[in-house]
Amino acid sequence: MANVTTTPVTQDDRFRAVQLLPAPATVLALAVGSAHGLDAGPLAVVAVVGVLATLASALLPARLARAGHAMAAPTESDRYRGDRDRN
């Protein structure tokens, strides 16, 4: 076997499947829209917005990581802050 040097992948460098969630949401919106008789114009708008959202959600985190700007991840205290504000 060849001697291969690998660098460990950090958590920020990994591609996450959740980044592609706009794609099935777009397909669902197109299916529901066509089932309810929407014309080609509104369906085209839904398709374009869905494609843009999918591309942005897939490419933006990688671009920010290369630029040195990490996307802020919420801490545990941030997650529960909304519950305290509502009470």
C-alpha atoms as one frame of an Amber mdcrd trajectory, in Angstrom:
protein
   0.000   0.000   0.000   1.182   3.489  -0.685   2.251   5.749   2.118  -0.429
   8.402   2.055  -0.348  11.470   4.254  -3.777  12.683   5.140  -4.904  15.691
   7.043  -7.684  15.280   9.559 -10.987  16.750   8.521 -12.318  19.220  11.036
 -16.001  19.493  11.822 -16.258  22.772   9.901 -14.850  21.268   6.698 -17.367
  18.466   6.369 -20.187  18.706   3.911 -23.509  18.159   5.624 -26.473  16.516
   3.925 -28.779  19.038   5.591 -27.293  21.632   3.251 -29.264  20.039   0.415
 -32.671  20.225   2.111 -33.958  22.997  -0.193 -33.889  20.537  -3.126 -36.568
  18.120  -1.851 -38.550  21.069  -0.500 -38.511  22.570  -3.994 -39.634  19.307
  -5.579 -42.456  19.057  -3.052 -43.503  22.670  -3.708 -43.494  22.040  -7.459
 -45.577  18.886  -7.040 -48.130  20.604  -4.817 -48.236  23.641  -7.069 -48.801
  21.611 -10.213 -51.442  19.514  -8.466 -53.320  22.710  -7.639 -53.169  23.929
 -11.217 -50.505  26.628 -11.087 -49.339  27.905 -14.460 -45.803  27.590 -15.782
 -44.807  31.090 -14.622 -45.246  30.610 -10.874 -43.798  27.096 -11.080 -40.733
  28.487 -12.856 -40.280  31.048 -10.085 -40.496  28.291  -7.459 -37.953  26.217
  -9.397 -35.483  29.105  -9.760 -35.750  30.062  -6.087 -35.292  26.421  -5.089
 -32.193  26.026  -7.236 -30.697  29.236  -5.847 -31.464  28.204  -2.267 -29.930
  24.755  -2.782 -26.770  26.176  -4.351 -26.418  28.846  -1.683 -26.902  26.423
   1.204 -24.396  23.989  -0.293 -21.702  26.460  -1.353 -21.900  29.303   1.168
 -20.487  27.446   4.208 -17.485  26.224   2.194 -16.860  29.688   0.792 -17.056
  31.273   4.242 -14.667  28.669   5.640 -12.103  29.408   2.920 -12.451  33.132
   3.528 -11.716  32.653   7.217 -15.204  33.529   8.434 -16.760  30.648  10.289
 -20.517  30.415  10.517 -21.618  30.909  14.082 -23.034  27.815  15.731 -25.456
  28.349  18.594 -24.364  27.323  22.053 -26.601  25.453  24.444 -27.444  28.677
  26.289 -28.465  30.309  22.988 -30.811  27.444  22.185 -32.770  27.870  25.387
 -32.769  31.659  25.400 -35.912  31.739  23.258 -37.784  29.593  25.762 -36.952
  31.995  28.594 -37.978  35.016  26.537 -41.424  33.561  25.814 -42.308  32.918
  29.449
